[in-house]
Amino acid sequence: MLKGEIKQWWLARRLGVDRKTITRWLSGKTQRISHDNLRRLAGELSCREEDLIVQDSLEALGTREDRWKAARQLQHSNLTEMVGPSYSWELAESVIRSTLDPAMPPDLQAALYMQLASCGIYTHKHDLVRSSAEIALRKATEAEDWTMAHRAETMLGNEALMIGELDRAVEKYSIALARRELFVSNAKLAATLSNMAMALTLKAEYRKALSLFEEAVQVWAEADPVISMSTAWYIKARLHVELMMVPEAQVAISRCREICTRIGFQKNADLCIALDAELASIAGRHDEAVSLARQAAETFTATPNVSPESHESIIRVLRRAGLTDESHSLLNELMKHNIDDKYSIARLHLENARHLMLAEDTEAAQLQLNQANEQFAAIGAPLRISQDLPGESYVEFSG
């Protein structure tokens, strides 16, 4: 199993092919991949040949028959569990695109576009998620496949959550949860409950969020461990950390790591290092907290698609320890990134306001707070204040 994002030059060198060949594979411009290359590629990705669409289908994907055969295999595969541990989502996206055919039955097209949307979730391409889910919804409706249409609606909720459009996310999840009989598994239901809880957390509706997390955990107990389950426990732990619910946070972190070990998925376990740092910081063990924060920062360099909130945890720990020059420098670097998530942008402005207040630059801090509040208001989250907050969680702005 590879850890971290797969670099084209590295993969080309390992397979003994030209880098341009790898580029053509990933872009979907090539119609043929030899069986020998397929076998070696599967070895490098630590998966089975059939997991890459397989058997001999990739040797002649130019024919409609083979594309449709590959598409049917994809339709019935669990892409998240198949691809997730190796982080090879770009490759999965190119393979899915190579199988798409406008002449396919609408139910098959809907399934493939839902797989594309899944790729977008894990590569943080919200445009891909939204466009693919919208097409899947149209095709599923055309095929009168209401279960698939339900999945597409739920995926649109996921896309809204990705970019911090909280009211739209809550609306989509509420619609989905009102028709629980259409969820194809307990795992899908639990994942949606967890995502709804996350949206409510961002809206500072903590009691509702905690209640939904507890319900999700009960549903997860009836399902086999999967990546989404580890993510749910991680998000639950993060909420407990923000609310200074230390024992509950420790239990959730432990459960997240246990599931990651069982399913061979390291990313969420890596993210928990930053939460460990937060807990040490809350307890006033600043030397330990700083050590853990720096360990997390180093680990994140090899961890794909780390959220701004996880980086923000490191910044908070350093700030609380009095290392404000270092923390502010990291914050400024993070704010230069092209971040789509409006909620994350608002939080970073708020963190910047805290730093400026410590530097006694009240005027600049107020400007940052105003920008944060504009973002919070735009996405349906309550406005924030920047001091005297228990655990640095957030409450409604009162003037």
Contacts in CASP RR format, 6 or more apart in sequence:
PFRMAT RR
TARGET T0000
AUTHOR 0000-0000-0000
METHOD contacts of the structure
MODEL  1
MLKGEIKQWWLARRLGVDRKTITRWLSGKTQRISHDNLRRLAGELSCREE
DLIVQDSLEALGTREDRWKAARQLQHSNLTEMVGPSYSWELAESVIRSTL
DPAMPPDLQAALYMQLASCGIYTHKHDLVRSSAEIALRKATEAEDWTMAH
RAETMLGNEALMIGELDRAVEKYSIALARRELFVSNAKLAATLSNMAMAL
TLKAEYRKALSLFEEAVQVWAEADPVISMSTAWYIKARLHVELMMVPEAQ
VAISRCREICTRIGFQKNADLCIALDAELASIAGRHDEAVSLARQAAETF
TATPNVSPESHESIIRVLRRAGLTDESHSLLNELMKHNIDDKYSIARLHL
ENARHLMLAEDTEAAQLQLNQANEQFAAIGAPLRISQDLPGESYVEFSG
1 46 0 8 1.000
1 85 0 8 1.000
1 86 0 8 1.000
1 264 0 8 1.000
2 44 0 8 1.000
2 45 0 8 1.000
2 46 0 8 1.000
2 86 0 8 1.000
2 87 0 8 1.000
2 88 0 8 1.000
3 87 0 8 1.000
3 266 0 8 1.000
3 302 0 8 1.000
4 87 0 8 1.000
4 302 0 8 1.000
4 303 0 8 1.000
4 304 0 8 1.000
5 87 0 8 1.000
5 304 0 8 1.000
6 45 0 8 1.000
6 86 0 8 1.000
6 87 0 8 1.000
6 88 0 8 1.000
6 90 0 8 1.000
6 91 0 8 1.000
8 19 0 8 1.000
8 22 0 8 1.000
8 23 0 8 1.000
8 26 0 8 1.000
9 19 0 8 1.000
11 22 0 8 1.000
11 41 0 8 1.000
11 44 0 8 1.000
12 18 0 8 1.000
12 19 0 8 1.000
12 21 0 8 1.000
12 22 0 8 1.000
14 44 0 8 1.000
15 22 0 8 1.000
15 37 0 8 1.000
15 40 0 8 1.000
15 41 0 8 1.000
15 44 0 8 1.000
17 37 0 8 1.000
21 30 0 8 1.000
23 29 0 8 1.000
24 30 0 8 1.000
25 33 0 8 1.000
25 91 0 8 1.000
25 94 0 8 1.000
26 90 0 8 1.000
26 91 0 8 1.000
26 94 0 8 1.000
27 94 0 8 1.000
28 94 0 8 1.000
28 95 0 8 1.000
28 97 0 8 1.000
28 98 0 8 1.000
31 60 0 8 1.000
31 61 0 8 1.000
31 62 0 8 1.000
31 98 0 8 1.000
32 58 0 8 1.000
32 59 0 8 1.000
32 60 0 8 1.000
32 61 0 8 1.000
32 62 0 8 1.000
33 41 0 8 1.000
33 58 0 8 1.000
33 59 0 8 1.000
34 59 0 8 1.000
35 56 0 8 1.000
35 59 0 8 1.000
38 49 0 8 1.000
38 52 0 8 1.000
38 54 0 8 1.000
38 58 0 8 1.000
38 59 0 8 1.000
39 49 0 8 1.000
41 52 0 8 1.000
42 48 0 8 1.000
42 49 0 8 1.000
42 51 0 8 1.000
42 52 0 8 1.000
45 52 0 8 1.000
45 86 0 8 1.000
45 88 0 8 1.000
45 91 0 8 1.000
46 85 0 8 1.000
46 86 0 8 1.000
47 82 0 8 1.000
47 83 0 8 1.000
47 86 0 8 1.000
48 54 0 8 1.000
49 55 0 8 1.000
50 73 0 8 1.000
51 77 0 8 1.000
51 82 0 8 1.000
51 83 0 8 1.000
52 58 0 8 1.000
52 91 0 8 1.000
52 95 0 8 1.000
53 70 0 8 1.000
53 73 0 8 1.000
53 74 0 8 1.000
53 95 0 8 1.000
53 99 0 8 1.000
54 70 0 8 1.000
54 73 0 8 1.000
57 66 0 8 1.000
57 67 0 8 1.000
57 69 0 8 1.000
57 70 0 8 1.000
57 73 0 8 1.000
58 70 0 8 1.000
58 95 0 8 1.000
60 66 0 8 1.000
61 67 0 8 1.000
61 70 0 8 1.000
61 98 0 8 1.000
61 99 0 8 1.000
64 101 0 8 1.000
64 103 0 8 1.000
67 98 0 8 1.000
67 99 0 8 1.000
67 100 0 8 1.000
67 101 0 8 1.000
68 99 0 8 1.000
68 101 0 8 1.000
68 104 0 8 1.000
68 108 0 8 1.000
70 95 0 8 1.000
70 98 0 8 1.000
70 99 0 8 1.000
71 99 0 8 1.000
71 100 0 8 1.000
71 101 0 8 1.000
71 104 0 8 1.000
71 108 0 8 1.000
71 111 0 8 1.000
71 112 0 8 1.000
72 108 0 8 1.000
74 95 0 8 1.000
74 96 0 8 1.000
74 99 0 8 1.000
74 111 0 8 1.000
74 112 0 8 1.000
74 115 0 8 1.000
75 108 0 8 1.000
75 111 0 8 1.000
75 112 0 8 1.000
75 115 0 8 1.000
77 115 0 8 1.000
79 92 0 8 1.000
79 115 0 8 1.000
79 118 0 8 1.000
79 119 0 8 1.000
80 118 0 8 1.000
80 122 0 8 1.000
80 226 0 8 1.000
80 227 0 8 1.000
80 228 0 8 1.000
81 226 0 8 1.000
81 227 0 8 1.000
81 263 0 8 1.000
83 89 0 8 1.000
83 91 0 8 1.000
83 92 0 8 1.000
83 122 0 8 1.000
84 122 0 8 1.000
84 227 0 8 1.000
84 265 0 8 1.000
85 263 0 8 1.000
85 264 0 8 1.000
85 265 0 8 1.000
85 266 0 8 1.000
87 122 0 8 1.000
87 267 0 8 1.000
87 304 0 8 1.000
89 119 0 8 1.000
89 120 0 8 1.000
89 122 0 8 1.000
89 123 0 8 1.000
90 119 0 8 1.000
90 123 0 8 1.000
92 115 0 8 1.000
92 119 0 8 1.000
93 116 0 8 1.000
93 119 0 8 1.000
93 120 0 8 1.000
93 123 0 8 1.000
93 128 0 8 1.000
96 112 0 8 1.000
96 115 0 8 1.000
96 116 0 8 1.000
96 119 0 8 1.000
97 116 0 8 1.000
99 112 0 8 1.000
100 109 0 8 1.000
100 112 0 8 1.000
102 109 0 8 1.000
104 112 0 8 1.000
105 143 0 8 1.000
106 139 0 8 1.000
106 140 0 8 1.000
106 142 0 8 1.000
106 143 0 8 1.000
106 145 0 8 1.000
107 139 0 8 1.000
107 140 0 8 1.000
107 143 0 8 1.000
107 145 0 8 1.000
107 148 0 8 1.000
109 135 0 8 1.000
109 136 0 8 1.000
109 139 0 8 1.000
110 135 0 8 1.000
110 136 0 8 1.000
110 137 0 8 1.000
110 139 0 8 1.000
110 140 0 8 1.000
110 143 0 8 1.000
110 145 0 8 1.000
110 148 0 8 1.000
110 149 0 8 1.000
110 152 0 8 1.000
111 136 0 8 1.000
111 148 0 8 1.000
113 132 0 8 1.000
113 133 0 8 1.000
113 135 0 8 1.000
113 136 0 8 1.000
113 139 0 8 1.000
114 132 0 8 1.000
114 133 0 8 1.000
114 136 0 8 1.000
114 148 0 8 1.000
114 151 0 8 1.000
114 152 0 8 1.000
114 155 0 8 1.000
116 128 0 8 1.000
116 132 0 8 1.000
117 128 0 8 1.000
117 129 0 8 1.000
117 132 0 8 1.000
117 133 0 8 1.000
117 136 0 8 1.000
117 152 0 8 1.000
117 155 0 8 1.000
117 159 0 8 1.000
118 155 0 8 1.000
119 125 0 8 1.000
119 128 0 8 1.000
120 126 0 8 1.000
120 128 0 8 1.000
120 129 0 8 1.000
120 132 0 8 1.000
121 129 0 8 1.000
121 155 0 8 1.000
121 158 0 8 1.000
121 162 0 8 1.000
122 305 0 8 1.000
123 305 0 8 1.000
124 162 0 8 1.000
124 305 0 8 1.000
124 340 0 8 1.000
126 159 0 8 1.000
126 162 0 8 1.000
126 163 0 8 1.000
126 340 0 8 1.000
129 155 0 8 1.000
129 158 0 8 1.000
129 159 0 8 1.000
129 162 0 8 1.000
130 156 0 8 1.000
130 159 0 8 1.000
132 155 0 8 1.000
133 152 0 8 1.000
133 155 0 8 1.000
133 156 0 8 1.000
133 159 0 8 1.000
134 152 0 8 1.000
134 156 0 8 1.000
136 148 0 8 1.000
136 151 0 8 1.000
136 152 0 8 1.000
136 155 0 8 1.000
137 149 0 8 1.000
137 152 0 8 1.000
137 153 0 8 1.000
137 156 0 8 1.000
140 146 0 8 1.000
140 148 0 8 1.000
140 149 0 8 1.000
140 151 0 8 1.000
140 152 0 8 1.000
141 149 0 8 1.000
146 182 0 8 1.000
147 182 0 8 1.000
147 184 0 8 1.000
150 176 0 8 1.000
150 179 0 8 1.000
150 182 0 8 1.000
150 183 0 8 1.000
151 184 0 8 1.000
151 188 0 8 1.000
153 172 0 8 1.000
153 175 0 8 1.000
153 176 0 8 1.000
154 172 0 8 1.000
154 173 0 8 1.000
154 176 0 8 1.000
154 188 0 8 1.000
154 192 0 8 1.000
156 172 0 8 1.000
157 168 0 8 1.000
157 169 0 8 1.000
157 172 0 8 1.000
157 173 0 8 1.000
157 176 0 8 1.000
157 195 0 8 1.000
158 169 0 8 1.000
158 195 0 8 1.000
160 166 0 8 1.000
160 168 0 8 1.000
160 169 0 8 1.000
160 172 0 8 1.000
161 169 0 8 1.000
161 195 0 8 1.000
161 198 0 8 1.000
161 199 0 8 1.000
162 340 0 8 1.000
162 341 0 8 1.000
163 340 0 8 1.000
163 341 0 8 1.000
163 342 0 8 1.000
164 202 0 8 1.000
164 341 0 8 1.000
164 342 0 8 1.000
164 343 0 8 1.000
164 344 0 8 1.000
164 379 0 8 1.000
165 342 0 8 1.000
165 379 0 8 1.000
166 199 0 8 1.000
166 202 0 8 1.000
166 203 0 8 1.000
166 343 0 8 1.000
166 379 0 8 1.000
166 380 0 8 1.000
166 381 0 8 1.000
167 379 0 8 1.000
167 380 0 8 1.000
169 195 0 8 1.000
169 196 0 8 1.000
169 199 0 8 1.000
170 196 0 8 1.000
170 199 0 8 1.000
170 200 0 8 1.000
170 203 0 8 1.000
173 192 0 8 1.000
173 195 0 8 1.000
173 196 0 8 1.000
173 199 0 8 1.000
174 196 0 8 1.000
176 182 0 8 1.000
176 183 0 8 1.000
176 192 0 8 1.000
177 192 0 8 1.000
177 193 0 8 1.000
177 196 0 8 1.000
180 189 0 8 1.000
183 189 0 8 1.000
183 192 0 8 1.000
185 223 0 8 1.000
186 219 0 8 1.000
186 220 0 8 1.000
186 222 0 8 1.000
186 223 0 8 1.000
187 220 0 8 1.000
187 223 0 8 1.000
187 224 0 8 1.000
187 226 0 8 1.000
187 228 0 8 1.000
187 229 0 8 1.000
189 219 0 8 1.000
190 216 0 8 1.000
190 217 0 8 1.000
190 219 0 8 1.000
190 220 0 8 1.000
190 223 0 8 1.000
190 228 0 8 1.000
190 229 0 8 1.000
190 232 0 8 1.000
191 216 0 8 1.000
191 228 0 8 1.000
191 232 0 8 1.000
193 212 0 8 1.000
193 213 0 8 1.000
193 215 0 8 1.000
193 216 0 8 1.000
193 219 0 8 1.000
194 212 0 8 1.000
194 213 0 8 1.000
194 216 0 8 1.000
194 228 0 8 1.000
194 231 0 8 1.000
194 232 0 8 1.000
194 235 0 8 1.000
194 236 0 8 1.000
196 212 0 8 1.000
197 208 0 8 1.000
197 209 0 8 1.000
197 210 0 8 1.000
197 212 0 8 1.000
197 213 0 8 1.000
197 216 0 8 1.000
197 235 0 8 1.000
197 236 0 8 1.000
197 239 0 8 1.000
198 209 0 8 1.000
198 235 0 8 1.000
200 206 0 8 1.000
200 208 0 8 1.000
200 209 0 8 1.000
200 212 0 8 1.000
201 209 0 8 1.000
201 235 0 8 1.000
201 239 0 8 1.000
201 242 0 8 1.000
202 343 0 8 1.000
202 379 0 8 1.000
202 381 0 8 1.000
203 380 0 8 1.000
203 381 0 8 1.000
203 382 0 8 1.000
204 381 0 8 1.000
204 382 0 8 1.000
204 393 0 8 1.000
204 394 0 8 1.000
204 395 0 8 1.000
204 396 0 8 1.000
206 239 0 8 1.000
206 243 0 8 1.000
206 393 0 8 1.000
209 239 0 8 1.000
210 239 0 8 1.000
213 232 0 8 1.000
213 235 0 8 1.000
213 236 0 8 1.000
213 239 0 8 1.000
216 232 0 8 1.000
217 232 0 8 1.000
217 233 0 8 1.000
217 236 0 8 1.000
220 229 0 8 1.000
220 232 0 8 1.000
223 229 0 8 1.000
225 259 0 8 1.000
225 262 0 8 1.000
225 263 0 8 1.000
226 263 0 8 1.000
227 263 0 8 1.000
227 265 0 8 1.000
227 268 0 8 1.000
229 259 0 8 1.000
230 256 0 8 1.000
230 259 0 8 1.000
230 260 0 8 1.000
230 263 0 8 1.000
230 265 0 8 1.000
230 268 0 8 1.000
230 269 0 8 1.000
231 268 0 8 1.000
233 252 0 8 1.000
233 253 0 8 1.000
233 255 0 8 1.000
233 256 0 8 1.000
233 259 0 8 1.000
233 268 0 8 1.000
234 252 0 8 1.000
234 253 0 8 1.000
234 256 0 8 1.000
234 268 0 8 1.000
234 271 0 8 1.000
234 272 0 8 1.000
234 275 0 8 1.000
236 252 0 8 1.000
237 249 0 8 1.000
237 252 0 8 1.000
237 253 0 8 1.000
237 256 0 8 1.000
237 272 0 8 1.000
237 275 0 8 1.000
238 275 0 8 1.000
238 309 0 8 1.000
240 246 0 8 1.000
240 248 0 8 1.000
240 249 0 8 1.000
240 252 0 8 1.000
241 249 0 8 1.000
241 275 0 8 1.000
241 278 0 8 1.000
241 279 0 8 1.000
241 282 0 8 1.000
242 391 0 8 1.000
242 392 0 8 1.000
242 393 0 8 1.000
243 391 0 8 1.000
243 393 0 8 1.000
244 282 0 8 1.000
244 390 0 8 1.000
244 391 0 8 1.000
244 393 0 8 1.000
246 279 0 8 1.000
246 282 0 8 1.000
246 283 0 8 1.000
249 275 0 8 1.000
249 279 0 8 1.000
250 279 0 8 1.000
253 272 0 8 1.000
253 275 0 8 1.000
253 276 0 8 1.000
256 268 0 8 1.000
256 269 0 8 1.000
256 272 0 8 1.000
257 269 0 8 1.000
257 272 0 8 1.000
259 265 0 8 1.000
260 266 0 8 1.000
260 267 0 8 1.000
260 268 0 8 1.000
260 269 0 8 1.000
261 269 0 8 1.000
266 303 0 8 1.000
267 303 0 8 1.000
267 304 0 8 1.000
270 296 0 8 1.000
270 299 0 8 1.000
270 300 0 8 1.000
270 303 0 8 1.000
271 303 0 8 1.000
271 306 0 8 1.000
271 307 0 8 1.000
271 310 0 8 1.000
273 292 0 8 1.000
273 295 0 8 1.000
273 296 0 8 1.000
273 299 0 8 1.000
274 292 0 8 1.000
274 293 0 8 1.000
274 296 0 8 1.000
274 310 0 8 1.000
274 313 0 8 1.000
274 314 0 8 1.000
274 317 0 8 1.000
275 313 0 8 1.000
276 292 0 8 1.000
276 296 0 8 1.000
277 289 0 8 1.000
277 290 0 8 1.000
277 292 0 8 1.000
277 293 0 8 1.000
277 295 0 8 1.000
277 296 0 8 1.000
277 313 0 8 1.000
277 314 0 8 1.000
277 317 0 8 1.000
278 289 0 8 1.000
278 313 0 8 1.000
278 316 0 8 1.000
278 317 0 8 1.000
280 286 0 8 1.000
280 288 0 8 1.000
280 289 0 8 1.000
280 292 0 8 1.000
280 317 0 8 1.000
281 289 0 8 1.000
281 293 0 8 1.000
281 316 0 8 1.000
281 317 0 8 1.000
281 320 0 8 1.000
281 321 0 8 1.000
282 391 0 8 1.000
284 320 0 8 1.000
286 320 0 8 1.000
286 321 0 8 1.000
286 322 0 8 1.000
287 321 0 8 1.000
289 317 0 8 1.000
289 320 0 8 1.000
289 321 0 8 1.000
290 317 0 8 1.000
290 318 0 8 1.000
290 321 0 8 1.000
290 323 0 8 1.000
292 317 0 8 1.000
293 313 0 8 1.000
293 314 0 8 1.000
293 317 0 8 1.000
293 318 0 8 1.000
294 314 0 8 1.000
296 310 0 8 1.000
296 313 0 8 1.000
296 314 0 8 1.000
297 311 0 8 1.000
297 314 0 8 1.000
300 306 0 8 1.000
300 310 0 8 1.000
300 311 0 8 1.000
307 341 0 8 1.000
307 344 0 8 1.000
308 334 0 8 1.000
308 337 0 8 1.000
308 339 0 8 1.000
308 341 0 8 1.000
308 344 0 8 1.000
308 347 0 8 1.000
308 348 0 8 1.000
309 344 0 8 1.000
309 347 0 8 1.000
311 330 0 8 1.000
311 334 0 8 1.000
312 334 0 8 1.000
312 344 0 8 1.000
312 347 0 8 1.000
312 348 0 8 1.000
312 351 0 8 1.000
314 330 0 8 1.000
315 327 0 8 1.000
315 330 0 8 1.000
315 331 0 8 1.000
315 334 0 8 1.000
315 351 0 8 1.000
316 327 0 8 1.000
316 351 0 8 1.000
316 392 0 8 1.000
318 324 0 8 1.000
318 326 0 8 1.000
318 327 0 8 1.000
318 330 0 8 1.000
319 327 0 8 1.000
319 328 0 8 1.000
319 351 0 8 1.000
319 354 0 8 1.000
319 355 0 8 1.000
319 358 0 8 1.000
324 355 0 8 1.000
324 358 0 8 1.000
324 359 0 8 1.000
327 355 0 8 1.000
328 352 0 8 1.000
328 355 0 8 1.000
331 348 0 8 1.000
331 351 0 8 1.000
331 352 0 8 1.000
331 355 0 8 1.000
334 348 0 8 1.000
335 348 0 8 1.000
335 352 0 8 1.000
339 345 0 8 1.000
339 348 0 8 1.000
342 375 0 8 1.000
342 378 0 8 1.000
342 379 0 8 1.000
343 375 0 8 1.000
343 376 0 8 1.000
343 379 0 8 1.000
343 381 0 8 1.000
345 375 0 8 1.000
346 371 0 8 1.000
346 372 0 8 1.000
346 373 0 8 1.000
346 375 0 8 1.000
346 376 0 8 1.000
346 379 0 8 1.000
346 381 0 8 1.000
346 384 0 8 1.000
347 372 0 8 1.000
349 368 0 8 1.000
349 369 0 8 1.000
349 371 0 8 1.000
349 372 0 8 1.000
349 375 0 8 1.000
350 368 0 8 1.000
350 369 0 8 1.000
350 372 0 8 1.000
350 384 0 8 1.000
350 386 0 8 1.000
352 368 0 8 1.000
353 365 0 8 1.000
353 366 0 8 1.000
353 368 0 8 1.000
353 369 0 8 1.000
353 372 0 8 1.000
353 386 0 8 1.000
354 365 0 8 1.000
354 386 0 8 1.000
354 387 0 8 1.000
356 362 0 8 1.000
356 364 0 8 1.000
356 365 0 8 1.000
356 368 0 8 1.000
357 365 0 8 1.000
357 386 0 8 1.000
357 387 0 8 1.000
365 386 0 8 1.000
369 384 0 8 1.000
369 385 0 8 1.000
369 386 0 8 1.000
372 384 0 8 1.000
372 386 0 8 1.000
373 383 0 8 1.000
373 384 0 8 1.000
373 397 0 8 1.000
376 382 0 8 1.000
376 383 0 8 1.000
376 384 0 8 1.000
377 383 0 8 1.000
382 394 0 8 1.000
382 395 0 8 1.000
382 396 0 8 1.000
382 397 0 8 1.000
383 396 0 8 1.000
383 397 0 8 1.000
384 394 0 8 1.000
384 395 0 8 1.000
384 397 0 8 1.000
385 395 0 8 1.000
385 397 0 8 1.000
385 398 0 8 1.000
389 395 0 8 1.000
END
